[in-house]
Amino acid sequence: SNKSFRGNYKIMQKILIIGNSPRVLTQKFGKIIDTEFDEVVRVNRFKTDGFEEFIGERVDTWSLSDEWVYDYMDKPYNLTQRDIKNINKLIISTPGFKYEYVTDNLKLDFQAFNKSLPSVVIKKNVEERINSILDINMSPDGPWATTGLLTIQWAIDNYDDVYIHGFDCYFTHENMHYFEDNRKSDRVFTGKEHDPEKEKYYLDLLIKTGQIKTIENEYSI
């Protein structure tokens, strides 16, 4: 059946969400990423330039937190002109305690900045459902769900076939992201903003129950 548990029809497409774990540099999935999926989503400060053989160059949709939207409007950081040309949709997420502000203000600010790029704000009930399982809150004190996890749950709610790549919840490496050297985030690892152990539990649960698949498990190179 192509109905979700809410009774709404899902988009009958194969979507891939790519995270920024340094683990993506262990296997060259670039060609698979660029050719095997109906939609490729990248998260926050991704970088394709120089990493194409590992993670491809496609970016149909860019998912980013509210803070990164304003940073992008100020300075596009890692994005190349190729990336900017390829992006045709924006997904914005935010912790629940800021949701009303983001819905009312940030989306309008971004539309004024870039009228040609449609944007979607992930609804608060996506985070509420995650929090009901993980027992994390939506207060300014944190921790709250990462942009990646919110994007994955949003994709499950809306798409028939969901794949992920490059998410290890900060467990297998010294660096936070594949495009950086020797950078850890004290805020993340002390659990003030996010809770890596609970997020890993949630992702493992999604895989175990067949709600998401991983490139490593489904494709060989």
C-alpha positions as CSV (number, residue, x, y, z in Angstrom):
1,S,0.0,0.0,0.0
2,N,1.2,3.5,-0.7
3,K,-0.6,5.0,2.3
4,S,1.2,6.2,5.4
5,F,0.0,5.5,8.9
6,R,-1.9,8.8,8.8
7,G,-3.9,7.7,5.8
8,N,-2.3,10.2,3.4
9,Y,-0.8,9.1,0.1
10,K,3.0,9.0,0.0
11,I,5.1,10.1,-2.9
12,M,6.0,6.9,-4.8
13,Q,9.7,7.8,-5.2
14,K,13.1,6.7,-3.9
15,I,14.6,9.5,-1.9
16,L,18.1,9.6,-0.4
17,I,19.2,11.8,2.5
18,I,23.0,12.3,2.8
19,G,24.6,13.3,6.1
20,N,28.0,14.7,6.7
21,S,29.8,11.9,8.6
22,P,33.5,11.3,7.7
23,R,32.4,7.7,7.2
24,V,31.2,8.7,3.7
25,L,34.9,8.8,2.6
26,T,35.3,5.0,3.2
27,Q,33.4,4.0,0.0
28,K,33.0,5.5,-3.4
29,F,29.2,5.6,-3.9
30,G,29.3,8.8,-6.1
31,K,27.9,7.2,-9.3
32,I,25.2,5.4,-7.4
33,I,24.1,8.5,-5.5
34,D,23.9,10.5,-8.8
35,T,22.0,7.9,-10.8
36,E,19.9,5.6,-8.6
37,F,17.5,7.9,-6.8
38,D,14.5,10.1,-7.7
39,E,15.6,12.8,-5.2
40,V,18.8,13.5,-3.4
41,V,18.7,15.6,-0.2
42,R,21.8,17.0,1.5
43,V,21.9,18.5,5.0
44,N,23.3,21.8,6.3
45,R,26.9,22.5,5.4
46,F,27.5,19.8,2.9
47,K,30.3,20.0,0.3
48,T,30.4,18.2,-3.0
49,D,33.4,19.9,-4.6
50,G,36.3,17.5,-4.4
51,F,34.3,14.6,-3.0
52,E,32.3,13.6,-6.1
53,E,33.6,10.0,-6.3
54,F,32.5,9.4,-2.7
55,I,29.2,11.2,-2.5
56,G,28.4,12.4,-6.0
57,E,27.4,15.9,-7.0
58,R,23.6,15.8,-7.2
59,V,21.7,17.9,-4.8
60,D,18.0,18.3,-5.6
61,T,16.9,19.4,-2.2
62,W,18.8,21.1,0.6
63,S,17.7,20.6,4.2
64,L,19.0,23.0,6.7
65,S,18.3,24.4,10.1
66,D,16.9,27.9,10.6
67,E,20.3,29.2,11.7
68,W,22.0,28.0,8.6
69,V,19.3,29.7,6.4
70,Y,20.4,33.1,7.7
71,D,24.1,32.1,7.4
72,Y,23.5,31.1,3.8
73,M,21.8,34.4,3.0
74,D,24.9,36.1,4.4
75,K,27.5,33.8,2.9
76,P,27.0,30.5,0.9
77,Y,30.2,28.9,2.5
78,N,30.7,25.5,1.0
79,L,28.3,25.8,-1.9
80,T,29.6,26.1,-5.5
81,Q,27.8,27.6,-8.4
82,R,27.0,24.0,-9.5
83,D,25.3,23.3,-6.2
84,I,23.3,26.5,-6.3
85,K,22.2,25.7,-9.8
86,N,21.2,22.1,-8.9
87,I,19.1,22.9,-5.8
88,N,15.4,23.2,-6.6
89,K,13.8,22.9,-3.1
90,L,14.7,23.9,0.4
91,I,13.6,22.1,3.6
92,I,13.8,24.2,6.8
93,S,13.8,22.7,10.2
94,T,13.9,24.2,13.7
95,P,13.5,23.1,17.3
96,G,9.9,23.3,18.5
97,F,10.4,26.2,20.8
98,K,11.3,28.4,17.8
99,Y,8.7,27.0,15.4
100,E,6.2,29.8,15.3
101,Y,9.0,32.4,14.8
102,V,10.5,30.4,11.9
103,T,7.2,29.8,10.2
104,D,6.1,33.4,10.5
105,N,9.4,35.2,9.8
106,L,12.3,33.2,8.4
107,K,10.4,31.7,5.5
108,L,9.2,35.1,4.4
109,D,12.8,36.5,4.8
110,F,14.1,33.7,2.6
111,Q,11.4,34.1,0.0
112,A,12.3,37.7,-0.3
113,F,16.0,36.7,-0.6
114,N,15.4,34.0,-3.3
115,K,11.9,34.1,-4.9
116,S,12.7,31.2,-7.3
117,L,13.4,28.5,-4.7
118,P,10.4,26.9,-3.0
119,S,10.8,26.2,0.7
120,V,9.0,23.8,3.1
121,V,9.1,24.1,6.9
122,I,9.1,20.7,8.7
123,K,6.0,20.7,10.9
124,K,6.4,20.6,14.6
125,N,4.5,17.3,14.9
126,V,7.5,15.6,13.3
127,E,9.7,16.6,16.2
128,E,7.0,15.8,18.7
129,R,6.8,12.2,17.3
130,I,10.5,11.8,17.6
131,N,10.6,13.2,21.1
132,S,7.8,10.9,22.2
133,I,10.1,7.9,21.5
134,L,13.4,9.4,22.6
135,D,12.1,11.4,25.6
136,I,14.0,14.6,24.6
137,N,12.4,17.9,24.9
138,M,11.7,21.0,22.7
139,S,12.9,23.6,25.1
140,P,15.7,26.1,24.6
141,D,17.8,24.2,27.1
142,G,18.0,21.2,24.8
143,P,18.8,18.6,23.7
144,W,16.6,18.5,20.6
145,A,16.6,16.5,17.4
146,T,19.3,17.2,14.8
147,T,18.5,18.6,11.3
148,G,19.4,15.2,9.9
149,L,17.0,13.2,12.0
150,L,14.1,15.6,11.4
151,T,14.8,15.4,7.7
152,I,14.8,11.6,7.8
153,Q,11.5,11.4,9.7
154,W,10.0,14.0,7.3
155,A,11.0,11.8,4.4
156,I,9.5,8.7,6.0
157,D,6.2,10.5,6.4
158,N,6.1,11.7,2.8
159,Y,8.0,9.2,0.6
160,D,7.5,5.5,-0.2
161,D,11.2,4.5,-0.3
162,V,13.7,6.2,2.0
163,Y,17.5,5.7,2.0
164,I,20.1,7.3,4.2
165,H,23.9,7.7,3.9
166,G,26.5,9.4,6.1
167,F,24.7,9.3,9.4
168,D,26.6,7.7,12.3
169,C,25.6,10.1,15.1
170,Y,29.2,11.2,15.8
171,F,30.3,7.7,17.0
172,T,32.9,6.5,14.6
173,H,35.4,9.3,14.1
174,E,37.2,12.3,15.6
175,N,35.8,14.9,13.2
176,M,32.2,16.0,13.0
177,H,32.1,16.3,9.2
178,Y,33.9,14.8,6.2
179,F,35.0,18.2,4.9
180,E,36.8,19.3,8.1
181,D,39.9,18.4,10.0
182,N,40.0,17.8,13.8
183,R,36.8,19.6,14.7
184,K,34.5,18.4,17.4
185,S,31.6,20.3,18.8
186,D,31.5,20.6,22.6
187,R,27.9,21.6,22.4
188,V,27.0,18.4,20.6
189,F,29.1,16.0,22.6
190,T,28.1,17.3,25.9
191,G,24.5,16.7,25.0
192,K,23.4,20.4,25.3
193,E,22.0,20.6,21.8
194,H,21.7,17.0,20.7
195,D,21.8,13.5,22.2
196,P,23.9,11.3,19.9
197,E,23.2,8.0,21.8
198,K,19.4,8.5,21.6
199,E,19.6,9.5,17.9
200,K,21.6,6.4,17.1
201,Y,19.0,4.3,18.9
202,Y,16.2,5.9,16.8
203,L,18.1,5.4,13.5
204,D,18.8,1.8,14.4
205,L,15.1,1.3,15.2
206,L,14.1,2.8,11.8
207,I,16.4,0.5,10.0
208,K,15.3,-2.6,12.0
209,T,11.6,-1.9,11.3
210,G,12.2,-1.3,7.6
211,Q,11.3,2.3,7.5
212,I,14.6,3.3,6.1
213,K,17.5,1.6,4.2
214,T,21.2,2.4,3.9
215,I,23.2,2.5,0.7
216,E,25.8,0.3,2.3
217,N,23.3,-2.5,2.9
218,E,21.5,-2.2,-0.4
219,Y,24.2,-1.5,-3.0
220,S,27.6,-3.0,-3.7
221,I,30.5,-1.3,-5.5
